[in-house]
Amino acid sequence: MRRKRVAITGTTGRVGAALAGKLADNHDVIPLPRTALDLADDVSLRTALDGLDCDVFLNPAALTSLEACEDDPKLAMRVNSAAPGKIAEWAAANGVRMIHFSTDYVFAGDTMVKPDEFAEAKPLSAYGRSKLAGERAVLHHPGHLVLRVSWVFGPEKPSFIDQVFKTALAGGKLSAVSDKTSLPTYTVDLCDWIEDLLHTPVGGILHACNPGAPVSWHGLAVRVVREMQQAGLLDHAPEVEPLVLSEMKSFRAARPRFTAMDCTRLASIVSSPPRPWEAAVREYVKSLCNGPPA
Ligand SMILES: NC(=O)c1ccc[n+]([C@@H]2O[C@H](COP(=O)([O-])OP(=O)(O)OC[C@H]3O[C@@H](n4cnc5c(N)ncnc54)[C@H](OP(=O)(O)O)[C@@H]3O)[C@@H](O)[C@H]2O)c1
């Protein structure tokens, strides 16, 4: 496969760091952290794009805090919609393919049916609205791809799974929301799918998460402690107290309840079938059990 020049934003974030690390094996990666390209600053954006020489532009960078977006919806729109739209326009004019990252939070999540790529998006929060506007701005230019991911976890940056692991290991009290359901996305698998997508000229929207039965945060926490027990790290799997979303006072922005996405299209495109989330979580928990390399 031909090496490509791949520009990547958000390389200090979970997805961008994973992509920059993994894709460097087979491609020439051009990292564009905020210091090199600030999505909120037009001058920075223009300066970074002027003279940028790449085949593909990956844009995982975003204002990802739901509460920050709720507090400053204009900034959310600038970073998550206007800037991706400008990058998409620049990319189309320069023969560059753009792969932009979006979220399951574009959905209202008020039915128990897995949305596919054609399902109606109806976001509940400023974050979701800004991400949906970003998708539309990018897809205004044919050939670009929008990848919706959900509940991303991996070694690059601690997430919910790492919190559960740490708390369980310390013998702390575990609790998790049980009435909010989705499907996780493992960065290791996401990078493999992106590697395939770099060589597959698909456009439009693509749902990219690990498949399987939809799971709540509570179900995910229960799975993590079971895996820890099976790996011999805990002598028993501790109880996880179920919480309800409405009790989460720190969540000022509305969260959708059911956003497990249908990933049939992804499975039809990538070179090997995406593994179920349970297998991905097992591998990740095992890697946490083994500790950092000496
Ligand atoms: N993590 C999830 O569970 C999840 C779920 C659904 C969708 N997504 C989507 O997946 C993508 C990647 O998310 P992530 O988990 O990697 O997020 P993350 O860990 O929060 O990282 C966000 C990245 O965006 C950068 N960024 C923020 N504002 C910026 C700006 N004004 N200019 C340039 N860079 C800026 C951050 O840089 P600094 O370090 O400088 O702040 C950071 O590198 C996002 O599009 C997100 O909407 C993520």
The ligand as an SDF file (V2000), in Angstrom:
LIG
                    3D

 48 52  0  0  0  0  0  0  0  0999 V2000
  -14.1370   10.4430   23.5740 N   0  0  0  0  0  0  0  0  0  0  0  0
  -15.3520   10.0220   23.2890 C   0  0  0  0  0  0  0  0  0  0  0  0
  -15.9220    9.1960   24.0230 O   0  0  0  0  0  0  0  0  0  0  0  0
  -16.0540   10.4940   22.0520 C   0  0  0  0  0  0  0  0  0  0  0  0
  -17.3700   10.0730   21.8600 C   0  0  0  0  0  0  0  0  0  0  0  0
  -18.0340   10.4790   20.7210 C   0  0  0  0  0  0  0  0  0  0  0  0
  -17.3900   11.2860   19.7970 C   0  0  0  0  0  0  0  0  0  0  0  0
  -16.1280   11.7060   20.0060 N   0  0  0  0  0  0  0  0  0  0  0  0
  -15.5300   12.5760   18.9850 C   0  0  0  0  0  0  0  0  0  0  0  0
  -14.2620   12.0450   18.6530 O   0  0  0  0  0  0  0  0  0  0  0  0
  -13.3550   13.0940   18.3870 C   0  0  0  0  0  0  0  0  0  0  0  0
  -12.1020   12.9280   19.2140 C   0  0  0  0  0  0  0  0  0  0  0  0
  -12.4270   12.9790   20.5780 O   0  0  0  0  0  0  0  0  0  0  0  0
  -11.3340   12.7300   21.7010 P   0  0  0  0  0  0  0  0  0  0  0  0
  -11.9030   11.6840   22.6080 O   0  0  0  0  0  0  0  0  0  0  0  0
   -9.9950   12.5130   21.1090 O   0  0  0  0  0  0  0  0  0  0  0  0
  -11.3840   14.1410   22.4430 O   0  0  0  0  0  0  0  0  0  0  0  0
  -10.3370   14.7620   23.4780 P   0  0  0  0  0  0  0  0  0  0  0  0
   -9.5270   13.6960   24.1130 O   0  0  0  0  0  0  0  0  0  0  0  0
  -11.1570   15.6680   24.3370 O   0  0  0  0  0  0  0  0  0  0  0  0
   -9.3700   15.6180   22.5620 O   0  0  0  0  0  0  0  0  0  0  0  0
   -9.8270   16.7700   21.9160 C   0  0  0  0  0  0  0  0  0  0  0  0
   -8.6780   17.3190   21.1080 C   0  0  0  0  0  0  0  0  0  0  0  0
   -9.1550   18.4810   20.4250 O   0  0  0  0  0  0  0  0  0  0  0  0
   -8.2210   19.5150   20.6460 C   0  0  0  0  0  0  0  0  0  0  0  0
   -8.8500   20.8210   20.5890 N   0  0  0  0  0  0  0  0  0  0  0  0
   -9.8250   21.3300   21.3720 C   0  0  0  0  0  0  0  0  0  0  0  0
  -10.0800   22.6020   21.0290 N   0  0  0  0  0  0  0  0  0  0  0  0
   -9.2390   22.9000   20.0010 C   0  0  0  0  0  0  0  0  0  0  0  0
   -9.0160   24.0550   19.2290 C   0  0  0  0  0  0  0  0  0  0  0  0
   -9.6790   25.1980   19.4440 N   0  0  0  0  0  0  0  0  0  0  0  0
   -8.0860   24.0000   18.2520 N   0  0  0  0  0  0  0  0  0  0  0  0
   -7.3770   22.8750   18.0280 C   0  0  0  0  0  0  0  0  0  0  0  0
   -7.5190   21.7560   18.7370 N   0  0  0  0  0  0  0  0  0  0  0  0
   -8.4540   21.7730   19.7200 C   0  0  0  0  0  0  0  0  0  0  0  0
   -7.6600   19.2510   22.0390 C   0  0  0  0  0  0  0  0  0  0  0  0
   -6.4450   19.9670   22.1640 O   0  0  0  0  0  0  0  0  0  0  0  0
   -5.9160   20.4870   23.6090 P   0  0  0  0  0  0  0  0  0  0  0  0
   -5.2450   19.3000   24.2370 O   0  0  0  0  0  0  0  0  0  0  0  0
   -5.0020   21.5770   23.2680 O   0  0  0  0  0  0  0  0  0  0  0  0
   -7.1530   20.9360   24.3710 O   0  0  0  0  0  0  0  0  0  0  0  0
   -7.4730   17.7380   21.9530 C   0  0  0  0  0  0  0  0  0  0  0  0
   -6.2930   17.4100   21.2820 O   0  0  0  0  0  0  0  0  0  0  0  0
  -14.1020   14.3910   18.6440 C   0  0  0  0  0  0  0  0  0  0  0  0
  -14.5280   14.9110   17.4150 O   0  0  0  0  0  0  0  0  0  0  0  0
  -15.2890   13.9890   19.4860 C   0  0  0  0  0  0  0  0  0  0  0  0
  -16.3770   14.8420   19.2390 O   0  0  0  0  0  0  0  0  0  0  0  0
  -15.4270   11.3270   21.1180 C   0  0  0  0  0  0  0  0  0  0  0  0
  1  2  1  0
  2  3  2  0
  2  4  1  0
  4  5  1  0
  4 48  2  0
  5  6  2  0
  6  7  1  0
  7  8  2  0
  8  9  1  0
  8 48  1  0
  9 10  1  0
  9 46  1  0
 10 11  1  0
 11 12  1  0
 11 44  1  0
 12 13  1  0
 13 14  1  0
 14 15  2  0
 14 16  1  0
 14 17  1  0
 17 18  1  0
 18 19  2  0
 18 20  1  0
 18 21  1  0
 21 22  1  0
 22 23  1  0
 23 24  1  0
 23 42  1  0
 24 25  1  0
 25 26  1  0
 25 36  1  0
 26 27  1  0
 26 35  1  0
 27 28  2  0
 28 29  1  0
 29 30  1  0
 29 35  2  0
 30 31  1  0
 30 32  2  0
 32 33  1  0
 33 34  2  0
 34 35  1  0
 36 37  1  0
 36 42  1  0
 37 38  1  0
 38 39  2  0
 38 40  1  0
 38 41  1  0
 42 43  1  0
 44 45  1  0
 44 46  1  0
 46 47  1  0
M  CHG  2   8   1  16  -1
M  END
$$$$
